[in-house]
Amino acid sequence: MRGILDETYLNTLCDHLRSTPPTGGDWVTHARAWAAPPGGGHPGAALRIAASPRVLYEVAGDAGLPLPLGYGPVSRYQAIAQDNALAVTLAVFAVMTGTAPDGQAHTPQGPSIGTVIGGLPRRGNAQAITAKATMRAIETVSRQAMSRLVHDAERARGSAVDLRTVAALAFFVAGSNRPQQLTTNPTGHWPNALAGRPSWTPVDEVSRDFATAMAA
């Protein structure tokens, strides 16, 4: 995997989420089953949906989210990153929405996904062990990283998240052993991420938020 991926779709998705949350519906129940068990050998985001773009795009349409289509020919890695961002965003919303305040799992300018997962250790030792393992998987670009993220998001009962931070974190190719770099920051968070440098790494910012939440 060489070069920085085109971030046009990521920016389109985040711009949509800046003002419009996913629309609820029957798709939510379907999407809750997308995450494979942690430790599974699934490629990409380690989501069951990763093997079926058709179903992913149908669900995204039901949720009212923009699709990664119409951008011209894309490489395999580009397609994986775009589908990962969309699939993980939908899956996290689906698993959190049942217990989120007022049933709304997405809150623009709400906590980042790092803050949400970083709050789990305060709920008990078992949660702490799982959350730390999830962060290690994210930091090492593990194939199980996004599956673990979705499972931990489900454990964060009563929480909401800014899904733009989820989309940016998920816009990468798991198992590629390549640090994820972005040249834009459409998340609404981490305003200094690009200060004085041409690119930034969402994993680093999520890791800092996780550590800050753990220490609170």
C-alpha positions in Angstrom: 0.0 0.0 0.0 1.7 3.2 -1.2 0.9 6.8 -1.0 -1.9 8.7 0.8 -5.4 7.7 -0.1 -7.9 10.1 -1.7 -9.9 11.6 1.1 -12.8 13.0 -1.0 -15.3 10.4 0.2 -14.2 10.7 3.8 -14.8 14.4 3.7 -18.2 13.9 2.1 -19.3 11.5 4.8 -18.0 13.7 7.6 -19.6 16.8 6.1 -22.9 15.0 6.0 -22.6 13.8 9.6 -21.7 17.4 10.7 -25.4 18.3 10.4 -27.3 15.1 9.7 -27.3 11.9 11.8 -28.0 8.5 10.3 -31.7 7.8 10.0 -33.0 5.0 12.2 -34.9 2.0 10.9 -34.9 -1.7 10.4 -31.3 -1.5 9.1 -30.1 -0.9 12.7 -31.0 -4.4 13.8 -29.3 -5.8 10.8 -26.1 -3.8 11.3 -25.7 -4.9 15.0 -24.7 -8.3 13.7 -21.9 -7.0 11.4 -19.0 -7.1 13.9 -17.2 -10.5 13.8 -16.1 -11.9 17.2 -12.8 -10.4 18.4 -9.9 -12.6 17.3 -11.6 -13.6 14.0 -9.5 -13.7 10.8 -11.7 -11.5 8.7 -10.0 -9.0 6.3 -10.3 -5.3 6.2 -12.3 -3.9 9.1 -12.9 -7.4 10.4 -16.6 -6.8 9.9 -18.8 -9.4 8.3 -20.2 -6.8 6.0 -16.7 -6.2 4.4 -17.4 -9.1 2.0 -20.7 -7.6 0.7 -20.6 -4.0 -0.6 -24.0 -4.5 -2.1 -25.6 -5.0 1.4 -23.5 -2.3 2.9 -24.6 0.3 0.3 -28.3 -0.7 0.6 -28.1 -0.2 4.4 -26.2 3.1 4.0 -29.0 4.2 1.7 -31.6 3.3 4.3 -29.6 5.3 6.9 -29.5 8.3 4.6 -25.7 8.3 4.3 -23.7 9.2 1.2 -22.3 6.3 -0.7 -18.6 5.9 -1.9 -19.8 5.8 -5.5 -19.2 8.1 -8.5 -15.6 9.0 -7.7 -14.2 7.2 -10.7 -11.9 4.1 -10.7 -10.4 3.4 -7.3 -7.7 1.0 -6.2 -8.4 -2.0 -4.0 -7.0 -0.2 -1.0 -9.0 2.9 -1.7 -12.2 0.9 -1.9 -11.5 -1.0 1.3 -10.8 2.2 3.2 -14.0 3.9 2.0 -16.1 0.8 2.8 -14.4 0.5 6.2 -15.3 4.1 7.1 -18.9 3.6 6.1 -19.4 0.2 7.6 -17.8 1.0 11.0 -19.7 4.3 11.2 -23.0 2.4 10.7 -22.1 -0.4 13.0 -21.1 1.8 15.9 -24.3 3.8 15.5 -26.3 0.6 15.4 -24.8 -0.8 18.6 -24.9 2.4 20.6 -28.3 3.8 19.6 -30.4 1.5 21.8 -29.0 2.9 25.0 -27.8 6.4 23.9 -29.3 9.5 25.5 -32.7 10.2 23.8 -31.8 7.3 21.4 -29.3 9.4 19.5 -25.9 7.8 19.3 -24.4 10.5 17.1 -23.7 13.9 18.5 -21.7 16.4 16.4 -19.1 17.9 18.7 -19.8 15.1 21.2 -17.0 12.9 22.6 -14.6 11.2 20.2 -14.5 7.4 20.0 -11.3 7.5 21.9 -13.0 9.3 24.8 -15.9 6.8 24.7 -13.8 3.7 24.8 -11.4 5.3 27.4 -14.4 5.7 29.7 -15.0 1.9 29.9 -12.3 1.1 32.4 -14.2 3.1 35.1 -17.0 0.5 34.7 -14.8 -2.4 36.1 -11.7 -4.4 35.6 -13.0 -6.6 32.9 -14.0 -3.6 30.9 -10.5 -2.1 31.4 -8.8 -5.2 30.1 -11.0 -5.3 27.0 -10.7 -1.6 26.3 -6.9 -1.6 26.6 -6.7 -4.7 24.2 -8.9 -2.7 21.7 -6.6 0.2 21.8 -3.5 -2.0 21.3 -5.3 -3.5 18.2 -6.0 -0.1 16.9 -2.5 1.2 17.5 -1.0 -1.9 15.7 -3.4 -1.7 12.8 -4.6 -5.2 13.6 -7.2 -6.9 11.4 -9.4 -7.2 14.5 -9.2 -3.5 15.4 -12.5 -2.3 14.1 -14.4 -5.4 15.2 -13.1 -4.9 18.7 -14.0 -1.2 18.4 -17.6 -2.0 17.6 -17.9 -4.5 20.5 -16.5 -1.9 22.9 -18.8 0.8 21.6 -21.7 -1.5 22.4 -20.4 -1.8 26.0 -20.4 2.0 26.4 -24.1 1.9 27.4 -25.7 5.3 27.8 -23.1 7.1 25.7 -23.1 9.1 22.5 -20.2 9.7 20.1 -19.2 12.0 17.3 -19.3 9.5 14.4 -17.0 11.7 12.3 -14.2 10.5 14.6 -15.2 6.9 14.0 -15.2 7.5 10.2 -11.7 9.0 10.2 -10.3 6.3 12.4 -11.8 3.6 10.2 -10.6 5.1 6.9 -7.6 2.7 6.6 -6.7 -0.8 5.6 -6.4 -3.1 8.6 -3.5 -5.5 8.6 -1.5 -3.4 6.1 1.3 -2.6 8.6 1.3 1.0 7.3 0.7 4.0 9.5 -2.5 5.7 8.5 -2.0 9.3 7.3 -4.6 11.9 6.4 -4.0 15.3 4.8 -7.4 16.8 5.8 -9.2 16.8 9.1 -13.0 16.7 8.6 -13.7 15.3 12.1 -14.6 18.5 14.0 -12.1 17.4 16.6 -8.3 17.7 17.1 -7.9 21.2 15.6 -4.2 21.2 16.0 -3.7 17.8 14.3 -2.3 19.4 11.1 -0.5 22.3 12.8 2.9 22.7 11.1 2.8 19.4 9.2 1.3 18.0 6.0 -0.5 15.0 7.4 -1.7 13.5 10.7 -2.6 10.1 12.2 -6.1 9.6 13.6 -4.8 6.7 15.6 -2.6 9.0 17.6 -5.4 11.4 18.4 -7.8 8.6 19.4 -5.0 7.1 21.6 -4.5 10.4 23.4 -8.2 10.8 24.0 -8.4 7.3 25.3 -5.5 8.0 27.8 -7.1 11.3 28.9 -10.4 9.6 29.6 -8.8 6.8 31.5 -7.0 9.3 33.7 -10.1 11.4 34.4 
